[in-house]
């Protein structure tokens, strides 16, 4: 008697995952400076003498900054998982199968 195995079902599962990470040391600094100087002299006599007015102005502004990046790095991790199952049933040879039918009829 010959026995046969026949697949009757199959199932496959698959999953993919990816993780990405990044790290860095970042340092930022800024500076702002402003200045305003004003000099004003006034001399207005009431007599007919020369008049003196002295005006002086000064303004300054500066902006500065710095950006520093160190230890810049990244990581990437990937994973693939798969799983499969196949179900099989056993079939008997032709003669044995016919013999079983005959027994059932009786």
DSSP file (Angstrom, degrees, kcal/mol; ACC not computed):
  #  RESIDUE AA STRUCTURE BP1 BP2  ACC     N-H-->O    O-->H-N    N-H-->O    O-->H-N    TCO  KAPPA ALPHA  PHI   PSI    X-CA   Y-CA   Z-CA
    1    1 A X              0   0    0      0, 0.0     2,-0.4     0, 0.0    91,-0.0   0.000 360.0 360.0 360.0 129.6    0.0    0.0    0.0
    2    2 A X        -     0   0    0      2,-0.0    91,-0.9     0, 0.0     2,-0.4  -0.828 360.0-152.2-101.3 134.4    1.4    3.3   -1.0
    3    3 A X  E     -A   92   0A   0     -2,-0.4     2,-0.4    89,-0.2    89,-0.2  -0.878   8.7-161.6-108.4 138.4    0.8    6.4    1.1
    4    4 A X  E     -A   91   0A   0     87,-3.9    87,-4.2    -2,-0.4     2,-0.5  -0.930   8.9-149.3-120.3 141.7    0.8    9.9   -0.4
    5    5 A X  E     -A   90   0A   0     -2,-0.4     2,-0.4    85,-0.2    85,-0.2  -0.950  18.1-174.9-109.4 125.4    1.1   13.3    1.4
    6    6 A X  E     -A   89   0A   0     83,-2.8    83,-2.8    -2,-0.5     2,-0.2  -0.974  26.6-120.2-122.6 130.2   -0.7   16.1   -0.2
    7    7 A X  E     +A   88   0A   0     -2,-0.4    81,-0.3    81,-0.2     3,-0.1  -0.502  31.1 173.5 -68.9 133.8   -0.5   19.8    0.9
    8    8 A X  E     +     0   0A   0     79,-2.6     2,-0.3     1,-0.3    80,-0.2   0.428  62.3   8.3-119.5  -3.5   -3.9   21.1    1.9
    9    9 A X  E     -A   87   0A   0     78,-1.2    78,-2.7     2,-0.0    -1,-0.3  -0.947  54.0-165.3-172.0 152.5   -3.0   24.6    3.3
   10   10 A X  E     -A   86   0A   0     -2,-0.3     2,-0.4    76,-0.2    76,-0.2  -0.997   3.5-174.0-146.0 144.9   -0.2   27.0    3.7
   11   11 A X  E     -A   85   0A   0     74,-2.7    74,-2.8    -2,-0.3     2,-0.4  -0.993   2.8-176.2-142.3 132.1    0.4   30.1    5.8
   12   12 A X  E     -A   84   0A   0     -2,-0.4     2,-0.4    72,-0.2    72,-0.2  -0.996   3.8-169.1-131.2 134.7    3.2   32.6    5.7
   13   13 A X  E     +A   83   0A   0     70,-3.1    70,-2.6    -2,-0.4     2,-0.4  -0.970   8.8 177.6-121.0 137.5    3.9   35.5    8.0
   14   14 A X  E     +A   82   0A   0     -2,-0.4     2,-0.3    68,-0.2    68,-0.2  -0.999   3.4 178.4-141.5 138.5    6.5   38.2    7.3
   15   15 A X  E     -A   81   0A   0     66,-2.8    66,-2.7    -2,-0.4     2,-0.4  -0.996   8.6-164.0-140.2 146.7    7.4   41.4    9.2
   16   16 A X  E     -A   80   0A   0     -2,-0.3     2,-0.3    64,-0.2    64,-0.2  -0.993   9.3-178.0-129.2 134.3   10.0   44.0    8.6
   17   17 A X  E     -A   79   0A   0     62,-2.4    62,-2.4    -2,-0.4     2,-0.4  -0.981   5.4-170.4-134.2 148.6   11.2   46.6   11.2
   18   18 A X  E     -A   78   0A   0     -2,-0.3     2,-0.4    60,-0.2    60,-0.2  -0.996   1.7-168.7-139.9 129.8   13.7   49.4   11.0
   19   19 A X  E     -A   77   0A   0     58,-2.9    58,-2.8    -2,-0.4     2,-0.4  -0.978   5.9-174.5-120.4 131.4   15.0   51.6   13.8
   20   20 A X  E     +A   76   0A   0     -2,-0.4     2,-0.3    56,-0.2    56,-0.2  -0.988   4.7 178.0-126.8 133.4   17.1   54.7   13.1
   21   21 A X  E     -A   75   0A   0     54,-2.7    54,-2.6    -2,-0.4     2,-0.3  -0.958   8.0-166.7-134.5 153.4   18.8   56.8   15.8
   22   22 A X  E     -A   74   0A   0     -2,-0.3     2,-0.3    52,-0.2    52,-0.2  -0.998   3.9-175.7-140.8 142.7   20.9   59.9   15.7
   23   23 A X  E     +A   73   0A   0     50,-2.7    50,-2.6    -2,-0.3     2,-0.3  -0.992   9.8 158.9-139.4 147.3   23.1   61.6   18.4
   24   24 A X  E     -     0   0A   0     -2,-0.3     2,-0.6    48,-0.2    47,-0.2  -0.977  36.2-128.9-161.4 151.8   25.1   64.8   18.4
   25   25 A X  E     -A   70   0A   0     45,-3.0    45,-2.8    -2,-0.3     2,-0.5  -0.949  33.7-173.7-104.3 115.1   26.6   67.4   20.8
   26   26 A X  E     -A   69   0A   0     -2,-0.6     2,-0.4    43,-0.2    43,-0.2  -0.937   9.5-173.1-117.2 130.6   25.5   70.8   19.8
   27   27 A X  E     -A   68   0A   0     41,-2.8    41,-2.5    -2,-0.5     2,-0.4  -0.988   5.1-177.9-125.0 124.2   26.8   74.1   21.3
   28   28 A X  E     +A   67   0A   0     -2,-0.4     2,-0.3    39,-0.2    39,-0.2  -0.978   3.8 173.4-124.2 132.9   25.3   77.4   20.4
   29   29 A X  E     -A   66   0A   0     37,-2.2    37,-2.5    -2,-0.4     2,-0.3  -0.990   4.6-175.8-137.5 148.9   26.4   80.8   21.6
   30   30 A X  E     -A   65   0A   0     -2,-0.3     2,-0.4    35,-0.2    35,-0.3  -0.977   5.8-165.6-141.8 153.1   25.4   84.3   20.7
   31   31 A X  E     -A   64   0A   0     33,-2.8    33,-2.7    -2,-0.3     2,-0.4  -0.998   1.4-171.7-142.3 137.3   26.4   87.9   21.7
   32   32 A X  E     -A   63   0A   0     -2,-0.4     2,-0.4    31,-0.2    31,-0.2  -0.995   5.9-177.7-129.3 134.3   24.8   91.2   21.1
   33   33 A X  E     +A   62   0A   0     29,-2.5    29,-2.4    -2,-0.4     2,-0.3  -0.998   2.2 177.2-135.6 132.7   26.4   94.5   21.8
   34   34 A X  E     +A   61   0A   0     -2,-0.4     2,-0.3    27,-0.2    27,-0.2  -0.962   1.6 178.1-131.3 149.9   24.9   98.0   21.5
   35   35 A X  E     -A   60   0A   0     25,-2.3    25,-2.2    -2,-0.3     2,-0.3  -0.994   9.9-176.0-151.4 148.2   26.2  101.4   22.3
   36   36 A X  E     -A   59   0A   0     -2,-0.3     2,-0.4    23,-0.2    23,-0.2  -0.902   5.0-177.9-147.8 114.4   25.1  105.0   21.9
   37   37 A X  E     -A   58   0A   0     21,-2.7    21,-2.3    -2,-0.3     2,-0.4  -0.938   4.3-177.5-112.3 135.8   27.3  108.0   22.8
   38   38 A X  E     -A   57   0A   0     -2,-0.4     2,-0.5    19,-0.2    19,-0.2  -0.988   6.1-174.2-136.8 125.8   25.9  111.5   22.6
   39   39 A X  E     +A   56   0A   0     17,-3.6    17,-2.7    -2,-0.4     2,-0.4  -0.983   8.9 175.5-120.9 125.6   27.8  114.7   23.2
   40   40 A X  E     -A   55   0A   0     -2,-0.5     2,-0.4    15,-0.2    15,-0.2  -0.988   5.7-180.0-136.2 123.7   26.0  118.0   23.2
   41   41 A X  E     -A   54   0A   0     13,-3.2    13,-2.4    -2,-0.4     2,-0.4  -0.980   3.9-174.9-123.4 134.8   27.4  121.4   24.0
   42   42 A X  E     +A   53   0A   0     -2,-0.4     2,-0.3    11,-0.2    11,-0.2  -0.994  11.1 168.0-133.2 128.4   25.4  124.6   23.9
   43   43 A X  E     +A   52   0A   0      9,-2.5     9,-2.3    -2,-0.4     2,-0.6  -0.842   7.0 162.8-140.2  99.3   26.7  128.1   24.4
   44   44 A X        -     0   0    0     -2,-0.3     7,-0.1     7,-0.2     2,-0.1  -0.811  16.2-169.9-121.1  88.3   24.4  130.9   23.4
   45   45 A X        -     0   0    0     -2,-0.6     4,-0.2     5,-0.3    -2,-0.1  -0.402  25.4-132.8 -75.6 156.8   25.4  134.2   25.0
   46   46 A X  S    S+     0   0    0     -2,-0.1     2,-0.1     2,-0.1    -1,-0.1   0.636  83.4  81.2 -84.1 -14.5   23.1  137.1   24.8
   47   47 A X  S    S-     0   0    0      1,-0.1     2,-2.6     3,-0.1    -2,-0.1  -0.441 102.6 -91.9 -84.6 163.8   25.8  139.5   23.7
   48   48 A X  S    S+     0   0    0     -2,-0.1     2,-0.3     3,-0.0    -1,-0.1  -0.407  82.7 126.5 -77.3  69.2   26.9  139.8   20.1
   49   49 A X  S    S-     0   0    0     -2,-2.6    -4,-0.1    -4,-0.2     0, 0.0  -0.834  73.9 -74.2-117.9 157.7   29.6  137.2   20.5
   50   50 A X        -     0   0    0     -2,-0.3     2,-0.3     1,-0.1    -5,-0.3  -0.248  49.3-127.7 -55.9 140.9   30.1  134.1   18.3
   51   51 A X        -     0   0    0     -7,-0.1     2,-0.5    -3,-0.0    -7,-0.2  -0.712  20.7-156.3 -91.2 139.2   27.6  131.4   19.1
   52   52 A X  E     +A   43   0A   0     -9,-2.3    -9,-2.5    -2,-0.3     2,-0.4  -0.972  19.9 165.2-123.5 123.2   28.9  127.9   19.9
   53   53 A X  E     -A   42   0A   0     -2,-0.5     2,-0.5   -11,-0.2   -11,-0.2  -0.992  11.2-173.0-131.2 126.6   26.9  124.7   19.5
   54   54 A X  E     +A   41   0A   0    -13,-2.4   -13,-3.2    -2,-0.4     2,-0.4  -0.975   5.1 178.3-124.1 116.3   28.8  121.4   19.5
   55   55 A X  E     +A   40   0A   0     -2,-0.5     2,-0.4   -15,-0.2   -15,-0.2  -0.951   3.0 171.4-117.2 137.3   26.9  118.1   18.6
   56   56 A X  E     -A   39   0A   0    -17,-2.7   -17,-3.6    -2,-0.4     2,-0.3  -0.975   4.6-180.0-145.7 131.0   28.6  114.7   18.5
   57   57 A X  E     +A   38   0A   0     -2,-0.4     2,-0.3   -19,-0.2   -19,-0.2  -0.956   4.9 179.5-133.1 152.1   26.8  111.4   18.1
   58   58 A X  E     +A   37   0A   0    -21,-2.3   -21,-2.7    -2,-0.3     2,-0.4  -0.969   0.7 179.4-152.7 132.8   28.0  107.8   17.9
   59   59 A X  E     +A   36   0A   0     -2,-0.3     2,-0.3   -23,-0.2   -23,-0.2  -0.999   4.2 179.6-137.2 134.6   26.1  104.6   17.6
   60   60 A X  E     +A   35   0A   0    -25,-2.2   -25,-2.3    -2,-0.4     2,-0.3  -0.976   3.0 175.8-133.4 147.8   27.5  101.0   17.4
   61   61 A X  E     +A   34   0A   0     -2,-0.3     2,-0.3   -27,-0.2   -27,-0.2  -0.978   2.1 175.4-149.6 138.5   25.9   97.6   17.1
   62   62 A X  E     -A   33   0A   0    -29,-2.4   -29,-2.5    -2,-0.3     2,-0.4  -0.997   9.1-168.1-146.2 143.5   27.4   94.2   16.7
   63   63 A X  E     +A   32   0A   0     -2,-0.3     2,-0.3   -31,-0.2   -31,-0.2  -0.997  13.1 173.4-131.0 133.5   25.9   90.7   16.6
   64   64 A X  E     +A   31   0A   0    -33,-2.7   -33,-2.8    -2,-0.4     2,-0.3  -0.970   2.8 174.3-139.5 155.5   27.9   87.5   16.8
   65   65 A X  E     -A   30   0A   0     -2,-0.3     2,-0.3   -35,-0.3   -35,-0.2  -0.985  12.9-156.7-156.1 163.2   27.2   83.8   17.1
   66   66 A X  E     -A   29   0A   0    -37,-2.5   -37,-2.2    -2,-0.3     2,-0.4  -0.993   1.5-167.3-147.4 137.4   28.9   80.4   17.0
   67   67 A X  E     -A   28   0A   0     -2,-0.3     2,-0.4   -39,-0.2   -39,-0.2  -0.995   8.9-177.6-126.8 127.7   27.6   77.0   16.3
   68   68 A X  E     -A   27   0A   0    -41,-2.5   -41,-2.8    -2,-0.4     2,-0.5  -0.989   4.6-173.2-130.0 125.6   29.6   73.9   17.1
   69   69 A X  E     +A   26   0A   0     -2,-0.4     2,-0.3   -43,-0.2   -43,-0.2  -0.979  14.5 167.0-119.9 124.0   28.6   70.3   16.3
   70   70 A X  E     +A   25   0A   0    -45,-2.8   -45,-3.0    -2,-0.5    -2,-0.0  -0.909  53.5  23.2-132.6 160.1   30.6   67.4   17.7
   71   71 A X  E    S+     0   0A   0     -2,-0.3     2,-0.5     1,-0.2    -1,-0.2   0.892  71.1 179.9  53.5  48.0   30.2   63.6   18.0
   72   72 A X  E     +     0   0A   0    -48,-0.2     2,-0.3    -3,-0.2   -48,-0.2  -0.681  13.6 151.2 -80.8 124.8   27.7   63.4   15.2
   73   73 A X  E     -A   23   0A   0    -50,-2.6   -50,-2.7    -2,-0.5     2,-0.3  -0.983  26.8-161.4-151.7 160.8   26.7   59.8   14.8
   74   74 A X  E     -A   22   0A   0     -2,-0.3     2,-0.4   -52,-0.2   -52,-0.2  -0.975   3.6-157.7-142.5 156.5   23.8   57.6   13.6
   75   75 A X  E     -A   21   0A   0    -54,-2.6   -54,-2.7    -2,-0.3     2,-0.4  -0.983   4.9-171.7-133.1 146.9   22.7   54.1   14.0
   76   76 A X  E     -A   20   0A   0     -2,-0.4     2,-0.4   -56,-0.2   -56,-0.2  -0.991   2.9-176.3-139.9 130.6   20.3   52.0   11.9
   77   77 A X  E     -A   19   0A   0    -58,-2.8   -58,-2.9    -2,-0.4     2,-0.3  -0.994   4.0-171.9-129.4 128.8   19.1   48.5   12.8
   78   78 A X  E     -A   18   0A   0     -2,-0.4     2,-0.4   -60,-0.2   -60,-0.2  -0.891   1.2-171.2-120.3 152.4   16.9   46.4   10.6
   79   79 A X  E     -A   17   0A   0    -62,-2.4   -62,-2.4    -2,-0.3     2,-0.5  -0.996   7.1-167.3-145.2 136.6   15.1   43.1   11.3
   80   80 A X  E     -A   16   0A   0     -2,-0.4     2,-0.4   -64,-0.2   -64,-0.2  -0.988   9.7-177.2-126.0 121.7   13.3   40.7    9.0
   81   81 A X  E     +A   15   0A   0    -66,-2.7   -66,-2.8    -2,-0.5     2,-0.3  -0.962   5.6 171.5-118.7 133.6   11.1   37.9   10.6
   82   82 A X  E     -A   14   0A   0     -2,-0.4     2,-0.3   -68,-0.2   -68,-0.2  -0.993   7.5-178.9-141.3 152.1    9.3   35.3    8.6
   83   83 A X  E     -A   13   0A   0    -70,-2.6   -70,-3.1    -2,-0.3     2,-0.4  -0.994   4.7-174.8-148.3 139.5    7.4   32.2    9.5
   84   84 A X  E     -A   12   0A   0     -2,-0.3     2,-0.4   -72,-0.2   -72,-0.2  -0.995   6.2-173.0-141.7 147.0    5.7   29.6    7.4
   85   85 A X  E     -A   11   0A   0    -74,-2.8   -74,-2.7    -2,-0.4     2,-0.4  -0.999   3.8-167.0-137.5 140.2    3.6   26.5    7.9
   86   86 A X  E     -A   10   0A   0     -2,-0.4     2,-0.4   -76,-0.2   -76,-0.2  -0.994  11.0-151.0-127.1 126.7    2.3   23.9    5.4
   87   87 A X  E     -A    9   0A   0    -78,-2.7   -79,-2.6    -2,-0.4   -78,-1.2  -0.788  15.6-171.7 -95.8 139.8   -0.4   21.5    6.3
   88   88 A X  E     -A    7   0A   0     -2,-0.4     2,-0.4   -81,-0.3   -81,-0.2  -0.976  10.4-153.2-132.6 145.4   -0.4   18.1    4.6
   89   89 A X  E     -A    6   0A   0    -83,-2.8   -83,-2.8    -2,-0.4     2,-0.5  -0.891  21.1-121.6-116.4 149.4   -2.9   15.3    4.6
   90   90 A X  E     -A    5   0A   0     -2,-0.4     2,-0.4   -85,-0.2   -85,-0.2  -0.785  24.6-167.3 -94.5 126.1   -2.1   11.6    4.1
   91   91 A X  E     -A    4   0A   0    -87,-4.2   -87,-3.9    -2,-0.5     2,-0.1  -0.909  15.4-134.1-109.6 140.2   -3.9    9.9    1.2
   92   92 A X  E     -A    3   0A   0     -2,-0.4   -89,-0.2   -89,-0.2     5,-0.0  -0.469  35.4 -84.2 -87.0 163.6   -3.8    6.2    0.9
   93   93 A X     >  -     0   0    0    -91,-0.9     4,-2.1    -2,-0.1    -1,-0.2  -0.087  46.2-100.0 -60.7 168.0   -3.1    4.3   -2.4
   94   94 A X  H  > S+     0   0    0      1,-0.2     4,-2.3     2,-0.2     5,-0.2   0.888 119.4  49.5 -62.1 -43.3   -5.9    3.7   -4.9
   95   95 A X  H  > S+     0   0    0      1,-0.2     4,-2.3     2,-0.2    -1,-0.2   0.931 111.6  47.5 -65.0 -45.5   -6.6    0.1   -3.9
   96   96 A X  H  > S+     0   0    0      1,-0.2     4,-1.8     2,-0.2    -1,-0.2   0.890 111.5  52.3 -64.1 -36.6   -6.8    0.8   -0.2
   97   97 A X  H  X S+     0   0    0     -4,-2.1     4,-1.5     1,-0.2    -1,-0.2   0.908 110.0  47.7 -65.7 -41.9   -9.1    3.8   -0.9
   98   98 A X  H  X S+     0   0    0     -4,-2.3     4,-2.0     1,-0.2    -1,-0.2   0.861 108.4  56.2 -66.8 -34.7  -11.4    1.6   -3.0
   99   99 A X  H  X S+     0   0    0     -4,-2.3     4,-1.9     1,-0.2    -1,-0.2   0.886 104.4  52.5 -65.3 -38.1  -11.4   -1.0   -0.3
  100  100 A X  H  X S+     0   0    0     -4,-1.8     4,-1.8     2,-0.2    -1,-0.2   0.889 107.5  51.7 -64.8 -39.2  -12.6    1.4    2.3
  101  101 A X  H  X S+     0   0    0     -4,-1.5     4,-1.7     1,-0.2    -1,-0.2   0.912 108.4  51.7 -62.9 -41.1  -15.5    2.5    0.1
  102  102 A X  H  X S+     0   0    0     -4,-2.0     4,-1.1     1,-0.2    -1,-0.2   0.906 109.0  50.4 -64.5 -39.7  -16.5   -1.1   -0.3
  103  103 A X  H  < S+     0   0    0     -4,-1.9    -1,-0.2     1,-0.2     3,-0.2   0.863 107.3  54.0 -66.8 -35.0  -16.5   -1.6    3.4
  104  104 A X  H  < S+     0   0    0     -4,-1.8    -1,-0.2     1,-0.2    -2,-0.2   0.855 103.8  55.7 -68.1 -34.0  -18.6    1.4    4.0
  105  105 A X  H  <        0   0    0     -4,-1.7    -1,-0.2     1,-0.3    -2,-0.2   0.806 360.0 360.0 -68.9 -29.3  -21.3    0.2    1.6
  106  106 A X     <        0   0    0     -4,-1.1    -1,-0.3    -3,-0.2    -2,-0.2   0.495 360.0 360.0 -70.7 360.0  -21.8   -3.1    3.5
